[in-house]
Structure formats: structure tokens, C-alpha cells
């Protein structure tokens, strides 16, 4: 059965275990480290009991509270949740599933930095809220910051791609992936019509006041150029 660990407990296991100088624990072969709500799996995990630093390599995955990160290696301060994962993929499922928007965010990054419990910073990354297996649209950016508690995304030098075709560029994009009101881009809708060719609409939502709002949608129609509707 699943073992529920209290916050102070740490469990490490593997095909072989070493303890160096009563300080470093090294698990190799199907290595697992569990602490609080986190589970780390890798081929090899080293844990420094004094500094709280974790080093892992080979098919690394970290799971906690419905979110999962994978990568080629991991360096992590387990107490601060500050660390770095190269060649990372991630999916973070929102606990609020009542949203009218799909609020599972997933993507990949050349390097992913963990900056505390709720923040991730991604370099040379692509993200989407499409369901797994549906890769219709992605935001690709040189840097993306994700705040999991506020459910917000900020992206620098961002391109919106639909089926591999870039349809929008912005030096800065921010949007939220929850159902709270916030100015920003919402999940885009894209389609094709025989009359106008390729059609894309990206709603930009203005939260003017708690009782009024406006959604302005720039539309790009392949055969006719751009329009705006509101």
C-alpha cells in the first residue's frame, strides 16, 4: 500500500544502498526517494542528509500533488524545492477541475528551474493546455514562468503555433489557466473553413470590473487578412 509520510520523514530505497560517512545516502537501481508529498524515481539517487541536497540521474521523475516532472537529471534542495532539471517534460494538473477551461498545463523545456513549491521557470520551452495526445496548439517561448498557486503563465518572446504553424508572435504573453477573472489571453480556438481558409482566433479577455468584462478577439483569416471582433 501507499505509505503516507509525515513531513519530517524521508524514505530512500533501491536495488543497492550505500551510506557514506553517515552523511550521504546513495541508492542505485530502481532508486526511489519519498519525502512528504514528493516521490522521486531515478536510476541513481544521492541524498545529502545534512544539506538536504538531492542529486539524481537516469530516467528521473518527480511526482507531487497531481503534477509530474521528468528529465535526464535532477539537482534539488528538497527543503526549499529549489533545483534544476535539464531536458524536462512536465504536466501539472489543477486541483480545481470545475473550470470552464482545461486547466491541466503540460509541456517541455531545455532546462526547467524549480523556484519554490509553486514556481517553475522554463528555458526554450513549449507549453499547452491541450489534453495529452492532442498537440494542436503550443506556446513556444525563450522563457516561461509558471505560478501553480496563482495559475498564471508569463512567457517571453512567445510564439503561438497551431499544428506547427506560427500564427502569433508577442514579446510578452501572460494568461491564466484557472477559471478566475484576469486580463490575458485565453486558450485559443482554431479551425479551418473553405471560405476563409485557415482561421485562428485568440480571445483576449479584459477584466474591466467584477461586474463587467469585454473579450476582444483578433482573428486571422488566411485568405482575407486580419479582423477584430468584440
N, C-alpha and C positions, 0 to 999 in steps of 0.2 A: 504494500500500500504506500501512498504518498506520505512522506514524513513531513510534518509541519514543524519548521524550526523556529525557535524564538530568535529575536533579533541578534542576540549575542552569540548564538551557536553557529558553528561552521563545520560543515561535513566535507571531507575530501576522500575520494576513492579512485581506484584504478587497478589495472592488472598487476602493476608493481608500485610500491610506495617506498620513498626514501625520506629520511629525516636528517637534514644536515645541521650539525651544531645546535640542535634543539631550536633552530630558528626557521629554516626553510623546509617546507614540505614539498616533495616533488612526486606527482602521480603521473605515470605514463601508461599508455594503452587504455583506451576507453575511459579516459580520465573525466571525473565529474567533481565540480565544486559547488556546494549549495550554501548560501548564506541568506537568511531572511527570505525574501520573495524571489531571490535570484538563483538561477541554475546555469552554470557554465559547463559546457561539454567541449572536449578537445582531445587531440591525440596525446598532448603533454601539457600539464598544468603545473606551474611552480607558484607556491604561495609563501610570502614572507610574513611570518606571524607577528613580527614586531612592527613593520611599516604598514602592513595591510595591502601591500602591492601584489597583484596577480599578473603573472605572465603566462600566456597560453599560445600554443601553435598547432596548426594542422586541423582543418575542419572545425573551426571554432564556432560555437553558437552560444548565445546568451538569451535566456528567456526570463521575463518577469512581467507579471500582471497583464497577460494577453499580448505583449509585444515580443518580437523575436528579432535578434540581430545575428548575422553570420558574417564570417570573414576569414582571412588567411591566418591572422594572428591577433593577439589582444594584449595591450598593456593597460592595466586598470588599478586605480586606487579604490578598493572595494568599499571603504568607509565613505568617501566623498562622491563615489560614482563618477570619477573623472578619468578619462582614458582615451585611447586611440585604437581604431580598427581599420587596417587597410583592406582594400577590395571588399567593401562591405555591402551586404544587402540587408534590408530591414522591412518589417511590417509592424505598424503599431495600431492595434485595434482600440477604438474608443469604447469606454465603458458605457457611454450614452448611445444606445442603439435606436432611440426613438427619433433621431434626427431625420428630417426630410432629405438630407444629403447623405451620400455614402461617406462615413467618417472613418473608414479604415485607410490609412495612408501607407503606401509602400514605395520602395524604390531602391536605388543602389548608388554607391559613391566610391570614388577612387580612394578617398580617406574619410572616415567618419570619426568625429570627435564627440565623446560624451562629456558634457559640461554640467554635471549635477544630475539629480534624479529626473528632471523634466526637460532638459535641453539637449538637443543634438545639433551639431554643425557639420555640414556635409560639403566636401570639396569635389568639384567636377562630378555633379550628381544629376540624377533624373528621378522624379517622383510622380506618382499618380494616385488618384482615389478610385480608379477602375478596379473591379474585382480581379483577383488573381486569374490569369489565363486570358483576360481581356486587356489587351495592350493598345487600345485605340489612341489614347492621348497621354502625353507626358509633358511635364515642365522640366526642361533641362537648364541647368544654371552652373555658373562657376562656383557659387557658394550659396548654400541654402541653410537657413536656421529654422529649426522646428521646435516649438514650445508645446510639449504634450499636455501641460496643465491648462494653458490658455487656448490650446488647439489652434495655434496660428503658425503660418509659414511666411517667412521672408526670403525672397530669392533675388540674387544679384546677377545682372547680365543674363536675364532669363529669356528662353525661347519656349513658346508653346508649340508642340509638334502633334499633329494628328496623322496617324498611320505613317509616321516617318517624315511627313512634310511640315516644315516650319511655317506656321501661319501667323505668328505674332512674336515680336521682339519687344522687350521692355528692360531698361536698365535696372528697374526695381519692381518686383511684384510682391504683393502680400495678399493673403487670403486666409480665411478661417475654415477649418474642417469640422465645425460643430454646427448646432442649429441656433446659436446666438447671433444677435444682430451686430454686424461690424462692417464698416465700409471695406470693400475689397472685391477681388474677382471671385466669383462663384465657379463651381465646376462647369466647364464649358459644354455646350451641346453642339454636335457636328453632324451634318448629313449631306446627302447629295441629291440634287433634283435635276431632271433632264433639262428644265428650262434655264436655270441659272448656273448649272454646273456645280462645282464644289462650293459648299456653303458652310460657313462656320459662324457661330455666334457665341460670344463670351460675355455673359452678363456681368456688368459692374454694378455693385449694389451700394447705394448711398444710404447710410443710416442717418437721416436728417434729424429726427427726434424720435422718442419712444413711440409716438403715435403716427408718424408719417414716414414714408420712405419712398425712394424712387429707384427704379432699375433702368439703367441706360445700357442698351446692348449695341455695341458696334458689330455690324455684320459684314462679312466679306463674301461677296458672291463672285465666283470665278469669272463669269462671262460679262458681268456688269460693273465690277468695281465695288467700292465700299458704300454702305448706307449706315444710317444710325436710327435707332428707334428707341422710344422711351415711353 
